[in-house]
Amino acid sequence: MTSEKWLDIFKKAMEGDMHLQSMLARYSHLIDTRREKEYMRTLVYNNMAHRLLPLFLNLIQYGKSMAAQTVQLHNPNMGFDVADTLP
């Protein structure tokens, strides 16, 4: 809707048009409900992020250490030169 139409709707509602008043009340309720839903979604997301981020970071670190251990298992001579072990 254009701004002129909204202005007309608000003016008519202020003048006493019951239909437009009820329409604006429903629209206001819809906006309030969406705002509350978004607020709750934000609270849940922040709570989950606060709890899951440390677990996720630990999992990444665990994965890096497991990868390093796998490389060491498949390359047992890694870390020293074979020539150093010869007599």
C-alpha positions as a printed Julia matrix, in Angstrom:
87×3 Matrix{Float64}:
   0.0     0.0    0.0
   1.11    3.51  -0.61
   1.66    5.95   2.2
  -1.36    8.02   1.1
  -3.66    5.0    1.48
  -2.28    4.27   4.94
  -2.75    7.9    5.92
  -6.39    7.75   4.78
  -6.93    4.51   6.72
  -5.49    6.02   9.92
  -7.5     9.22   9.52
 -10.77    7.33   8.95
 -10.03    5.04  11.91
  -9.4     8.09  14.12
 -12.7     9.57  12.92
 -14.52    6.48  14.19
 -14.68    3.92  11.33
 -15.18    0.71  13.34
 -14.16   -1.59  10.45
 -10.81    0.18   9.98
 -10.24    0.34  13.73
 -10.69   -3.43  14.02
  -8.48   -3.96  10.96
  -5.7    -1.83  12.5
  -6.1    -3.62  15.83
  -5.62   -6.99  14.1
  -2.62   -5.64  12.2
  -1.14   -4.24  15.41
  -1.64   -7.62  17.11
   0.08   -9.34  14.16
   3.07   -7.01  14.42
   3.3    -7.54  18.2
   3.16  -11.31  17.76
   5.89  -11.28  15.12
   8.07   -9.02  17.29
   7.63  -11.35  20.28
   8.36  -14.41  18.14
  11.55  -12.83  16.8
  12.59  -11.85  20.33
  12.09  -15.43  21.54
  13.95  -16.79  18.51
  16.85  -14.46  19.31
  16.9   -15.57  22.95
  16.91  -19.25  21.99
  19.59  -18.72  19.34
  21.85  -16.77  21.7
  21.4   -19.38  24.42
  22.2   -22.21  22.02
  25.19  -20.37  20.57
  26.48  -19.63  24.09
  26.24  -23.31  25.04
  27.24  -24.95  21.76
  30.14  -22.77  20.67
  32.59  -24.12  23.3
  31.54  -27.67  22.44
  32.03  -26.98  18.76
  35.47  -25.47  19.35
  36.47  -28.48  21.47
  35.28  -30.78  18.72
  37.41  -28.94  16.16
  40.45  -29.2   18.45
  39.75  -32.89  19.03
  39.48  -33.41  15.28
  42.84  -31.7   14.73
  44.55  -33.84  17.33
  42.99  -37.02  15.89
  44.18  -36.01  12.42
  47.71  -35.48  13.75
  47.65  -38.9   15.44
  46.45  -40.52  12.22
  49.3   -38.93  10.28
  51.78  -40.19  12.88
  50.35  -43.72  12.68
  50.65  -43.8    8.9
  54.09  -42.14   8.9
  55.98  -43.62  11.86
  59.3   -42.04  10.75
  57.84  -38.57  10.81
  59.7   -36.26  13.15
  63.23  -37.63  12.74
  65.52  -38.44   9.85
  66.12  -42.07   8.95
  69.82  -41.3    8.51
  70.03  -40.39  12.22
  69.07  -43.95  13.15
  71.81  -45.64  11.11
  75.0   -46.71  12.96
